[in-house]
């Protein structure tokens, strides 16, 4: 009986034969090496580095200000306004795409190249393969947000300066405090980014198609953003993932309020758990014949 004819349970080698739970970390390390060698991921991270400097340089040359965005009017006054403006733009359009450019292709690539049977005969269970790939996709998403956030802060400070800036309560805040506030604001978007990463992984498993795995979460994020701007029940709006990207607003007041951030953590955790659970079940039930 060949591997492709063996039931899923029988295909998975006993733990004692595959080095225990460490097998998932082996897959994780392998997937990270694959990601670092891919031109697409390198270009995406390079864009995260260069885009903030290009943005602030263009603003300085044109003398224009994005007045319709939060802190847009201050981009020529203090460099700390620059990462906050970029955070607002990224929260509306960029984060779902940034999260799913890897996650949406993580499993679909194996279908495209027909390598599932080869992977499953290398003494790794489907659970270990799933865990390793999911961890690698989430590591990339975190790394991309960190790189984009840090470079946005550096671009603002180096090009504009580190002048004091008012918070959302209208109180002037000193530069050392703004460094912490900006980093905290960017860190607050990590939970919903991981939520969209989980959606991308689910789409990758379900559609077996990389473009669909990437485009579907991005379209879903856009629909969530549009609904959050429309008049509708607050209960539905609070269950959406995209509005969670705006939870950082509560951190920039003199007396911070953490309700939106707590809701963001809860909603993001629900999306991660549900999407990863469904994706894993779909992968477990997959018939790998012909792959």
Secondary structure, DSSP 8 states (H G I E B T S, - for coil): --GGGS-HHHHS--GGGTTTTHHHHHHHHHHHHHHHH-HHHHHHHHHHHHHHHHHHHHHHHH----TTSTTGGGTTT-THHHHHHHHHHIIIIIHHHHHHHHHTTTTHHHHHHT-HHHHHTSS--HHHHHHHHHHHHHHHHHHHHHHHHHHHHHHHHHHT----EE-TTS-EE-HHHHHHHHHHHHHTTHHHHHHHHHHHHHHHHHH--HHHHHHHHHHHHHHHHHHHHS---HHHHHH-SGGGGGGGGGGGSSS---HHHHHHHHHHHHHHHHHHHHHHHHHHH---TT-
